Amino acid sequence: MQGFESRKAALTLLTGVLVKKIPLDRLMDDDEGGFLDNLEKRDRAFAHALVATTLRHLGSIDFAIDAAMDRPLREKAIRARNILRLAVAQIFYLKVPDHAAVDIAVRSAEVHRASKPFKGLINAVLRRILREGDALKETAMARGNTPPTFFRQWKNAWGKRAADKIASAHLAEAPLDITVKDRSEAEAWASRLGGTLLPTGSIRLVDAAPVPELPGFEDGAWWVQDAAAALPAALFGNIKGTRALDLCAAPGGKTAMLAALGARVTAVDKSASRLERVRENLTRLGLEAETITADISAFKPETPFPNVLLDAPCSATGTVRRHPDVVHLKTRDEIVSLAKLQAELLDAAADMTAPGGTLIYCTCSIEPEEGEEQITAFVERRPEFHIDPIGSGELGGEDGFLTKRGEIRTLPFVWDTRGGIDGFYAVRLRKA
């Protein structure tokens, strides 16, 4: 059956995220069992898009499934539920022909003993969803797609109105942002690529061709990087010819930006494989940086650096538009553990910062304990550091990105008329 193999792969991916709690990107990269090997590039892309769409709208999809059943589906029937989830995602959001979505779902149930007993139920539920159509979809869309734990956290942190906006922003897929190696050519590249030059210097593309096929990629003229993630490296100011240390450097966007600004960069990450990707990207871009595989907490440079950037490991809750699996993988306990790790890494980074030097700390999280609260605690225990306020002039006049203390704080609904932006936190610290 045409399209069956891509749906089969999508079912394996969805199960990996929701049952085994493995990030979607890691499942795509590692491909344990080789279930993606025989798929064409187009079918791999469809499988990823189908799973991402299902995760992004999981609350609405589950509501529709439950509303179309006389009795709840028992918890052990997870394979049957996941088959239904993928089918409803295709019907509601991906404009797959109804008969194809139903037929492939039934076929998927037939080929596995765990779901075969539910073949008739799956067919009946999907046909009821098709009969009730738009009315059921409209009701389902009104239901929250954000897990209650996270919604409560964001409501407590930012207020109910902002939490509602965050949840709504997560329903839309993020646009593609790029950073140009030579910033003086940004306007020309925006025109050539049919994109929009944002006030902060990034170029935004909507409905773009696959990245490797875009002009300038093979030539190393630019790299993919969300507009928020492109802000921290520029906060050092003029660093041409100076030494810069990029901690937790992979995947390397900030390393590339520091090198493009003329700094002599040392990039440190504990993952050798991820650092190899950093080196590959630098080679494509024609940039240079020293790369060191090391655990940050144990790394001791011979001399401290005047410029240190710590992009700390975090919950990544600011990237849900790009990675809808995040809210289905992270727990409250993990965020608490990450905050403790961030404090340790901050202290280590502080020791690597030269007197009078600058330390930039950032995370792609919208949890205050990984951002504002982390820095409040840091400056209390490390009095030799103070917040060096960031001015709106450094961000292309985007005052709305700045806190009262002069930190960067973005939430996913900021820039909603431009397509949004990742949730992000960054602060500039100066050492006495």
LINPE-V253067 format. One record per pair of residues at least 12 apart in sequence whose C-alpha atoms are under 6 Angstrom apart, sorted by the first residue. I is the first residue (numbers start at 1). J is the second residue. D is the distance in Angstrom with one decimal. If there is no record, write none. Layout:
((I,J,D) (I,J,D))
//
This chain:
((6,43,5.5) (6,47,5.4) (10,47,4.8) (10,51,5.9) (14,51,5.9) (21,329,5.5) (54,89,5.4) (55,324,5.7) (56,171,5.9) (56,324,5.2) (57,145,5.6) (58,145,5.8) (59,144,5.8) (59,145,4.1) (60,140,4.6) (60,141,5.4) (60,143,5.7) (63,140,5.8) (64,140,5.7) (68,125,5.6) (80,115,5.2) (83,105,5.9) (87,101,5.4) (106,119,5.7) (166,412,5.8) (166,413,5.8) (169,413,5.5) (170,321,4.9) (173,321,5.3) (174,321,5.4) (174,322,5.8) (175,206,5.5) (176,204,5.8) (176,205,5.1) (177,203,5.5) (177,204,4.5) (177,224,5.9) (177,225,5.6) (177,226,5.1) (178,202,5.8) (178,203,5.3) (178,223,5.5) (178,224,4.3) (178,225,5.1) (179,202,5.3) (179,222,5.5) (179,223,5.5) (180,222,4.2) (181,221,5.6) (181,222,5.3) (181,260,5.9) (190,203,6.0) (199,396,4.9) (200,395,5.3) (200,396,4.9) (202,227,5.6) (220,284,5.1) (220,285,3.9) (239,263,5.6) (240,262,4.2) (240,263,4.9) (241,262,5.8) (241,263,5.1) (242,263,5.2) (242,264,5.9) (243,263,5.8) (243,264,4.8) (244,264,6.0) (244,265,4.8) (244,307,4.7) (244,308,5.8) (245,265,5.8) (245,266,4.9) (245,308,4.7) (246,267,4.7) (246,309,4.9) (247,268,5.1) (247,310,4.9) (248,268,5.8) (248,269,4.6) (248,311,6.0) (249,267,5.6) (249,268,5.7) (249,269,5.5) (250,274,5.8) (250,275,6.0) (251,278,5.9) (252,278,5.1) (265,289,4.9) (266,289,5.7) (266,290,4.6) (266,291,5.8) (267,291,4.7) (268,291,5.9) (268,292,4.8) (268,293,5.8) (269,293,5.3) (269,294,5.7) (270,293,5.1) (270,294,4.5) (270,295,4.8) (272,293,5.8) (297,345,6.0) (297,348,5.7) (304,352,4.7) (304,353,5.2) (304,354,4.8) (305,353,5.1) (305,354,5.2) (306,353,6.0) (306,354,5.1) (306,357,4.3) (307,357,5.9) (307,358,5.1) (308,359,4.8) (309,359,5.8) (309,360,4.7) (310,361,4.9) (311,362,5.0) (311,363,5.8) (312,363,5.8) (314,338,6.0) (315,365,6.0) (316,364,5.1) (316,365,4.8) (317,365,4.8) (317,366,5.9) (318,364,5.1) (318,365,4.5) (318,366,5.3) (318,422,5.3) (318,423,3.7) (319,422,5.5) (339,370,5.5) (355,431,5.6) (355,432,5.8) (356,431,5.0) (356,432,5.2) (357,430,6.0) (357,431,5.5) (358,429,5.8) (358,430,4.8) (359,429,5.0) (360,427,5.8) (360,428,4.7) (361,426,5.6) (361,427,5.5) (362,425,5.4) (362,426,4.2) (363,425,5.4) (364,423,6.0) (364,424,4.4) (365,424,5.6) (366,423,5.6) (371,425,5.9) (384,431,5.7) (384,432,5.3) (385,430,5.5) (385,431,4.5) (386,429,5.5) (386,430,5.5) (387,428,5.9) (387,429,4.6) (388,428,5.4) (388,429,5.3) (388,430,6.0) (389,406,4.0) (390,406,4.9) (407,426,6.0) (407,427,4.8) (408,425,5.4) (408,426,5.0) (409,424,5.7) (409,425,4.7) (410,423,5.0) (410,424,5.1) (411,423,4.2))
//
